[in-house]
Amino acid sequence: MMNVAVIGTGGREHALAVKCLKSPLVKEVFVIPGNSGMLMNENIKIYLEWDGSFPALEAYLTQHGIELIIVGNEAYLEKGIADYFTVRKFRIFGPNKKGASLEYSKDFAKQFMKKYSIPTAEYKTCVSYEESIEHVKAIEGTLVIKQDGLALGKGVLVTDDREEASEFIKMSFSATQKIVFEEFLEGKEFSLLAFVNQEYYQCMAPARDYKRAFDGDRGLNTGGMGAYTPVEYVTNNDLKTIQDDIIIPTVQGLLNEDIDFKGILYFGLMKTVQGIKVIEYNTRFGDPETEVLLEAMETDLIETIISTLDKKPINLTWKSGFTLGVCLASIGYPSTYVKGYNIDFTKDIPLYSMALKKEGNSYFNNGGRVLFVTENGETIEKARQKCYKNIETIKSNTLFFRTDIGL
């Protein structure tokens, strides 16, 4: 049996920790830094005091005999956590800094897709506010603007409003040196995550994420307000096309670029009338897709990760029916919100702490996205009904959620 560390703070990391604890291969699970709401699971250890430095983390991992590191949060990948610990002979599941650039640089990702003929939206990268505004003037119709960097799922604007676009561009250049304009695509979005080690890959079930804050896909982009799996409009033929036209060229492209990729490769996809196209890459488990995918996945996660690191075949199996989850967020998110309000809930329902704070036996909201509730059902409607019935048991005057997840 082994000790495992999950690196990150939110619901994704809580879901990873819970799934790891179900493995007979695992003795103890540490979430670093974690959040205190995760202590609702008595067997999860957290290291809230971690200062973010890799030497301090190395000392802690060594002290607790941790044999496998699973990186949840993309910010640590950008900082080179996999490079640091690989050199020091730790077993780590997460790509190196160069591999993570597929996510943290939208410009690099678009260049990569163009180079390897991976279907995606047409694009233009701009390096100044003035160049960007000139480009806006030349475009008719809907604008898609992306910051070139990590933005917690909120660095994208899709708008017809030129004034809103101008403000977003101005704000973006205070945080990044490039922005990417993309052709506006119409279609149905979904995600496909794959366990990858160089040429080896193993796909999970497709999932659908809801990015907008409010019902009917209104409001600002968020880190994700709900998700479900599998996705009814993704066919087996679609999955074959994705494998042949997107996954294999991506994996081969990484090898050609001398990128030693070991971790999760997340394909954000759109099914358009012209075919399936890549909207974005992420280089780690998605959030909140992870919460529903791991709930639906019957295969041992640790066995799957070890098989990936050893390049050994493994057959992923899934629960029948659908798994659906809904995020409860602080009122005002993704803009201004207030922390510190009491939340009462029962541990008898399947839920994950995205940003709860535990004090004594009480829990409080301590961030934007606070709780994530999941359920399974024979049909998507049954999964919805069970999930929203669970949400009714949570008592709080300061949380909101979308009521249309799965519709």
Solvent accessible surface area in square Angstrom, and as a share of the most:
residue,aa,sasa,rsa
1,M,161,0.72
2,M,33,0.15
3,N,20,0.10
4,V,0,0.00
5,A,0,0.00
6,V,0,0.00
7,I,0,0.00
8,G,0,0.00
9,T,59,0.34
10,G,13,0.12
11,G,0,0.00
12,R,16,0.06
13,E,1,0.00
14,H,0,0.00
15,A,1,0.01
16,L,0,0.00
17,A,0,0.00
18,V,26,0.15
19,K,20,0.09
20,C,0,0.00
21,L,53,0.26
22,K,135,0.57
23,S,6,0.04
24,P,105,0.66
25,L,70,0.35
26,V,8,0.05
27,K,131,0.55
28,E,50,0.22
29,V,0,0.00
30,F,6,0.03
31,V,0,0.00
32,I,0,0.00
33,P,19,0.12
34,G,5,0.04
35,N,15,0.07
36,S,14,0.09
37,G,0,0.00
38,M,0,0.00
39,L,69,0.34
40,M,18,0.08
41,N,48,0.25
42,E,161,0.72
43,N,100,0.51
44,I,2,0.01
45,K,78,0.33
46,I,33,0.17
47,Y,39,0.15
48,L,87,0.43
49,E,138,0.62
50,W,17,0.06
51,D,112,0.58
52,G,32,0.31
53,S,43,0.28
54,F,28,0.12
55,P,84,0.53
56,A,32,0.25
57,L,0,0.00
58,E,45,0.20
59,A,63,0.49
60,Y,29,0.11
61,L,0,0.00
62,T,93,0.54
63,Q,139,0.62
64,H,54,0.24
65,G,43,0.41
66,I,9,0.05
67,E,99,0.44
68,L,4,0.02
69,I,0,0.00
70,I,0,0.00
71,V,4,0.02
72,G,0,0.00
73,N,25,0.13
74,E,14,0.06
75,A,35,0.27
76,Y,29,0.11
77,L,1,0.01
78,E,58,0.26
79,K,133,0.56
80,G,7,0.07
81,I,0,0.00
82,A,4,0.03
83,D,56,0.29
84,Y,41,0.16
85,F,0,0.00
86,T,78,0.45
87,V,108,0.62
88,R,100,0.36
89,K,182,0.77
90,F,39,0.16
91,R,101,0.37
92,I,13,0.07
93,F,3,0.01
94,G,7,0.06
95,P,2,0.01
96,N,36,0.18
97,K,90,0.38
98,K,104,0.44
99,G,0,0.00
100,A,2,0.01
101,S,13,0.08
102,L,1,0.01
103,E,7,0.03
104,Y,43,0.16
105,S,19,0.12
106,K,28,0.12
107,D,9,0.05
108,F,61,0.26
109,A,3,0.03
110,K,4,0.02
111,Q,95,0.42
112,F,7,0.03
113,M,1,0.00
114,K,151,0.64
115,K,133,0.56
116,Y,40,0.15
117,S,97,0.62
118,I,6,0.03
119,P,43,0.27
120,T,24,0.14
121,A,2,0.02
122,E,131,0.59
123,Y,62,0.23
124,K,81,0.34
125,T,33,0.19
126,C,0,0.00
127,V,96,0.55
128,S,39,0.25
129,Y,70,0.26
130,E,119,0.53
131,E,59,0.27
132,S,0,0.00
133,I,36,0.18
134,E,103,0.46
135,H,38,0.17
136,V,9,0.05
137,K,146,0.62
138,A,84,0.65
139,I,47,0.24
140,E,167,0.75
141,G,46,0.44
142,T,34,0.20
143,L,1,0.01
144,V,15,0.09
145,I,0,0.00
146,K,7,0.03
147,Q,18,0.08
148,D,25,0.13
149,G,19,0.18
150,L,54,0.27
151,A,28,0.22
152,L,120,0.60
153,G,37,0.36
154,K,68,0.29
155,G,6,0.05
156,V,37,0.21
157,L,19,0.09
158,V,48,0.28
159,T,10,0.06
160,D,99,0.51
161,D,73,0.38
162,R,85,0.31
163,E,135,0.60
164,E,73,0.33
165,A,0,0.00
166,S,27,0.18
167,E,102,0.46
168,F,20,0.08
169,I,0,0.00
170,K,112,0.48
171,M,97,0.43
172,S,0,0.00
173,F,47,0.19
174,S,99,0.64
175,A,81,0.63
176,T,20,0.12
177,Q,157,0.70
178,K,70,0.30
179,I,0,0.00
180,V,0,0.00
181,F,5,0.02
182,E,19,0.08
183,E,78,0.35
184,F,87,0.36
185,L,23,0.11
186,E,131,0.59
187,G,45,0.43
188,K,113,0.48
189,E,92,0.41
190,F,5,0.02
191,S,5,0.03
192,L,3,0.02
193,L,0,0.00
194,A,0,0.00
195,F,0,0.00
196,V,0,0.00
197,N,2,0.01
198,Q,54,0.24
199,E,96,0.43
200,Y,30,0.11
201,Y,61,0.23
202,Q,45,0.20
203,C,39,0.24
204,M,7,0.03
205,A,16,0.12
206,P,12,0.08
207,A,0,0.00
208,R,54,0.20
209,D,22,0.12
210,Y,7,0.03
211,K,63,0.27
212,R,65,0.24
213,A,0,0.00
214,F,86,0.36
215,D,45,0.23
216,G,59,0.56
217,D,73,0.38
218,R,148,0.54
219,G,32,0.31
220,L,93,0.46
221,N,28,0.14
222,T,0,0.00
223,G,8,0.07
224,G,0,0.00
225,M,0,0.00
226,G,0,0.00
227,A,0,0.00
228,Y,2,0.01
229,T,2,0.01
230,P,54,0.34
231,V,5,0.03
232,E,109,0.49
233,Y,29,0.11
234,V,16,0.09
235,T,66,0.38
236,N,129,0.66
237,N,121,0.62
238,D,19,0.10
239,L,57,0.28
240,K,112,0.47
241,T,57,0.33
242,I,0,0.00
243,Q,62,0.28
244,D,58,0.30
245,D,68,0.35
246,I,0,0.00
247,I,1,0.00
248,I,79,0.40
249,P,31,0.20
250,T,0,0.00
251,V,7,0.04
252,Q,92,0.41
253,G,0,0.00
254,L,3,0.02
255,L,62,0.31
256,N,89,0.46
257,E,43,0.19
258,D,122,0.63
259,I,3,0.02
260,D,61,0.32
261,F,1,0.00
262,K,63,0.27
263,G,0,0.00
264,I,4,0.02
265,L,0,0.00
266,Y,9,0.03
267,F,0,0.00
268,G,7,0.06
269,L,0,0.00
270,M,17,0.08
271,K,64,0.27
272,T,14,0.08
273,V,146,0.84
274,Q,134,0.59
275,G,31,0.30
276,I,13,0.07
277,K,34,0.14
278,V,0,0.00
279,I,36,0.18
280,E,42,0.19
281,Y,2,0.01
282,N,13,0.07
283,T,1,0.01
284,R,28,0.10
285,F,2,0.01
286,G,1,0.01
287,D,17,0.09
288,P,0,0.00
289,E,2,0.01
290,T,1,0.00
291,E,0,0.00
292,V,0,0.00
293,L,0,0.00
294,L,6,0.03
295,E,26,0.12
296,A,6,0.05
297,M,2,0.01
298,E,105,0.47
299,T,17,0.10
300,D,30,0.16
301,L,1,0.00
302,I,0,0.00
303,E,82,0.37
304,T,0,0.00
305,I,0,0.00
306,I,39,0.20
307,S,14,0.09
308,T,0,0.00
309,L,21,0.10
310,D,57,0.29
311,K,76,0.32
312,K,120,0.51
313,P,126,0.79
314,I,23,0.12
315,N,119,0.61
316,L,18,0.09
317,T,58,0.34
318,W,67,0.24
319,K,77,0.33
320,S,106,0.68
321,G,26,0.25
322,F,40,0.17
323,T,2,0.01
324,L,0,0.00
325,G,0,0.00
326,V,0,0.00
327,C,0,0.00
328,L,5,0.03
329,A,0,0.00
330,S,2,0.01
331,I,99,0.50
332,G,35,0.34
333,Y,17,0.07
334,P,30,0.19
335,S,67,0.43
336,T,119,0.69
337,Y,67,0.26
338,V,92,0.53
339,K,112,0.48
340,G,49,0.47
341,Y,103,0.39
342,N,65,0.33
343,I,1,0.01
344,D,78,0.40
345,F,34,0.14
346,T,47,0.28
347,K,116,0.49
348,D,132,0.68
349,I,21,0.11
350,P,46,0.29
351,L,13,0.07
352,Y,14,0.05
353,S,0,0.00
354,M,13,0.06
355,A,17,0.13
356,L,1,0.01
357,K,84,0.36
358,K,57,0.24
359,E,91,0.41
360,G,63,0.60
361,N,147,0.75
362,S,45,0.29
363,Y,15,0.06
364,F,44,0.18
365,N,1,0.01
366,N,63,0.32
367,G,8,0.08
368,G,8,0.08
369,R,43,0.16
370,V,0,0.00
371,L,0,0.00
372,F,0,0.00
373,V,0,0.00
374,T,0,0.00
375,E,27,0.12
376,N,36,0.19
377,G,10,0.10
378,E,134,0.60
379,T,64,0.37
380,I,38,0.19
381,E,72,0.32
382,K,97,0.41
383,A,0,0.00
384,R,26,0.09
385,Q,111,0.49
386,K,92,0.39
387,C,0,0.00
388,Y,34,0.13
389,K,144,0.61
390,N,19,0.10
391,I,7,0.03
392,E,124,0.56
393,T,59,0.34
394,I,16,0.08
395,K,126,0.53
396,S,37,0.24
397,N,145,0.74
398,T,24,0.14
399,L,22,0.11
400,F,37,0.15
401,F,72,0.30
402,R,3,0.01
403,T,73,0.42
404,D,23,0.12
405,I,0,0.00
406,G,10,0.10
407,L,133,0.66
